[in-house]
Amino acid sequence: MNFDTFAFHPQIHAGIRAVGYSTPTSIQMRSIPPILEGRDVLGLAQTGTGKTAAFVLPILERLMHGPRRQLRALILSPTRELAQQTHTAIHTLGQQTRLRSQTIYGGVSPVPQIRALRGGIEIAVACPGRLLDLMNQKVVNLSTVEVLVIDEADMMFDMGFLPDIRRILAALPANHQTLLFSATMPDEIRSLARDILKQPVTVEIGASRPVESVSHAIYPVEQAHKVELLKALLHQSGDGQVLVFTRTKHRASKLAEVLAREGFATASLQGNLSQSRRQEAMEGFRNGKVRVLVATDIAARGIDISQIAYVINFDLPDTTDAYTHRIGRTGRMAHHGTAYSLVTPEDTPMVRSIERLIGRPLERRTLDGFEPQPLNPPAPRREDKGPSATRRSTPPSGRQPYNHRPVGKTSRSRWN
């Protein structure tokens, strides 16, 4: 099957050829037909499987017919980076259609956004906060919207957007088409789907699990030695682009500074940066000037770069859903990717959860020179259970002292 199967307008087929698409992905094959029919769709698919094109292409087809210079499609995104990424996809796929798209998000001047809205656009890709601001100023009129897309709906809940989404829904005409896309399916998403979708077609493609094109491994390490281990991994990873995830904005900033001093072409991407700095970091990573991007989870939904060779979890996330989205930045569109996680003994419960998620043990690796503590401290021997246990030479936790030697070759073993 190829894209010629769909009865797209010739100008849309020209955009498909321009980006080099040939065979639709599973989510595209199963989502595009019902969207073209005007059905509501609940699309669930792993990150990196082509969800954006799955809704952008049929929206472009719909908008080729009917009035121009009025807002007919609204796409809600949780982050500025994802909004910009979607806008870029619309521009690329629809480059010959003369349909106009505009991003609407905070952190930048609203003046160009207001000018574009007043000049007449067919598609708005918006973050809820700035959109509501412009609605309150009477700049945006949603009464002509025919299609609403809620993209990365699970992250919308994580970021507390549900009240904003409901206010936006109230301003839409009653007979609009709604498309809800997500990589994971928490209970809140199912509840929202029941509330806003009308007899939806549900398309579920391996949701809530990382794509099979990604290989996973963990490196047990003590917290104090994470930075040195990360440097060693970056040195042995060749020239491939690397996305490093941290848990906090402060750590992302400081870690990027440390790596830059070591000679790595590094930038950080986190919420404390201005929008211009965030765009600069993204563009540098996209064009290859930045090899290592250190980011918080803000980047887990906003980076669509097929050349990312490695994702490294400097800190493990708090949930398996977040792990899925982080890992989805590599191995995109059937390219092979590699995911490494630096794990401490305290990460053991999350490691077990990830193993249940992917359905197999995580490969356990060590670097010579980095000899970590056991992730599961051995149970005390019978003779240690009495008063004499206080005479042990090792710490009460059962851990052995950390020994750090110069880095050598990699050794591998399975998780025990």
Rosetta blueprint (number, residue, H / E / L):
1 M L
2 N L
3 F H
4 D H
5 T H
6 F L
7 A L
8 F L
9 H L
10 P H
11 Q H
12 I H
13 H H
14 A H
15 G H
16 I H
17 R H
18 A H
19 V L
20 G L
21 Y L
22 S L
23 T L
24 P L
25 T L
26 S H
27 I H
28 Q H
29 M H
30 R H
31 S H
32 I H
33 P H
34 P H
35 I H
36 L H
37 E L
38 G L
39 R L
40 D L
41 V E
42 L E
43 G E
44 L E
45 A E
46 Q L
47 T L
48 G L
49 T L
50 G L
51 K H
52 T H
53 A H
54 A H
55 F H
56 V H
57 L H
58 P H
59 I H
60 L H
61 E H
62 R H
63 L H
64 M L
65 H L
66 G L
67 P L
68 R L
69 R L
70 Q L
71 L L
72 R L
73 A E
74 L E
75 I E
76 L E
77 S L
78 P L
79 T L
80 R H
81 E H
82 L H
83 A H
84 Q H
85 Q H
86 T H
87 H H
88 T H
89 A H
90 I H
91 H H
92 T H
93 L H
94 G L
95 Q L
96 Q L
97 T L
98 R L
99 L L
100 R L
101 S E
102 Q E
103 T E
104 I E
105 Y L
106 G L
107 G L
108 V L
109 S L
110 P L
111 V H
112 P H
113 Q H
114 I H
115 R H
116 A H
117 L H
118 R H
119 G H
120 G L
121 I L
122 E L
123 I E
124 A E
125 V E
126 A E
127 C L
128 P H
129 G H
130 R H
131 L H
132 L H
133 D H
134 L H
135 M H
136 N H
137 Q L
138 K L
139 V L
140 V L
141 N L
142 L L
143 S L
144 T L
145 V L
146 E L
147 V E
148 L E
149 V E
150 I E
151 D L
152 E L
153 A H
154 D H
155 M H
156 M H
157 F H
158 D H
159 M L
160 G L
161 F L
162 L H
163 P H
164 D H
165 I H
166 R H
167 R H
168 I H
169 L H
170 A H
171 A L
172 L L
173 P L
174 A L
175 N L
176 H L
177 Q E
178 T E
179 L E
180 L E
181 F E
182 S E
183 A L
184 T L
185 M L
186 P L
187 D H
188 E H
189 I H
190 R H
191 S H
192 L H
193 A H
194 R H
195 D H
196 I H
197 L L
198 K L
199 Q L
200 P L
201 V E
202 T E
203 V E
204 E E
205 I E
206 G L
207 A L
208 S L
209 R L
210 P L
211 V L
212 E L
213 S L
214 V E
215 S E
216 H E
217 A E
218 I E
219 Y E
220 P E
221 V L
222 E L
223 Q H
224 A H
225 H H
226 K H
227 V H
228 E H
229 L H
230 L H
231 K H
232 A H
233 L H
234 L H
235 H H
236 Q H
237 S L
238 G L
239 D L
240 G L
241 Q E
242 V E
243 L E
244 V E
245 F E
246 T L
247 R L
248 T L
249 K H
250 H H
251 R H
252 A H
253 S H
254 K H
255 L H
256 A H
257 E H
258 V H
259 L H
260 A H
261 R H
262 E L
263 G L
264 F L
265 A L
266 T E
267 A E
268 S E
269 L E
270 Q L
271 G L
272 N L
273 L L
274 S L
275 Q H
276 S H
277 R H
278 R H
279 Q H
280 E H
281 A H
282 M H
283 E H
284 G H
285 F H
286 R H
287 N L
288 G L
289 K L
290 V L
291 R L
292 V E
293 L E
294 V E
295 A E
296 T L
297 D H
298 I H
299 A H
300 A L
301 R L
302 G L
303 I L
304 D L
305 I L
306 S L
307 Q L
308 I E
309 A E
310 Y E
311 V E
312 I E
313 N E
314 F L
315 D L
316 L L
317 P L
318 D L
319 T L
320 T H
321 D H
322 A H
323 Y H
324 T H
325 H H
326 R H
327 I H
328 G L
329 R L
330 T L
331 G L
332 R H
333 M H
334 A H
335 H L
336 H L
337 G E
338 T E
339 A E
340 Y E
341 S E
342 L E
343 V E
344 T L
345 P H
346 E H
347 D H
348 T H
349 P H
350 M H
351 V H
352 R H
353 S H
354 I H
355 E H
356 R H
357 L H
358 I H
359 G L
360 R L
361 P L
362 L L
363 E E
364 R E
365 R E
366 T E
367 L E
368 D L
369 G L
370 F E
371 E E
372 P L
373 Q L
374 P L
375 L L
376 N L
377 P L
378 P L
379 A L
380 P L
381 R L
382 R H
383 E H
384 D H
385 K L
386 G L
387 P H
388 S H
389 A H
390 T H
391 R H
392 R L
393 S L
394 T L
395 P L
396 P L
397 S L
398 G L
399 R L
400 Q L
401 P L
402 Y L
403 N E
404 H E
405 R L
406 P L
407 V L
408 G L
409 K L
410 T E
411 S E
412 R E
413 S E
414 R E
415 W L
416 N L
